[in-house]
Amino acid sequence: MEEKKKGGRAALYLLLFALAVGADQLLKRYIVAHIPLDPAPADQLPLLPGVVHLTHIHNYGAAFSMLQGRRWFFLGLLGLFCVLVVVAIRKQWLEDEFSRVLAVLAAGGAVGNGIDRAALGYVVDMFEVEFMHFAVFNLADAILCVCAALYTVKTLWEMAEEKRGKV
């Protein structure tokens, strides 16, 4: 019975991973096909007017174009991160299901960008915030950041709960 449960979890993790990678790659292909590179404002697509629009840029680095041209460095980090996620799940370093799901989704986001880096040498970015100067980002970036933020909040909440219990 326990083996069935583990198999079901593994299938769920693979599905979530595939959904994260697939959604990211499909959106990037849409952007490449429908918005010219470095478009004029008239060619950008409003997503939430006054908040965010879709554009099309190539990012050869990380956030805010840091570490440009370090393609193999990023791909190496991606490999390490994916191995760490698999090991953390298999060795049950992540004790709760929520943490494991966040790790799998984050790995999917990382692989989404890794596919771009490996195949193209850059990452396709498309979300541009209108009301402040911020890096243009993509769905994979958003998945990674949301997962990291949720895991941080969860961890801080648990630490606060533990501290309250010890007082």
Disulfide bonds with the S-S distance in Angstrom:
none
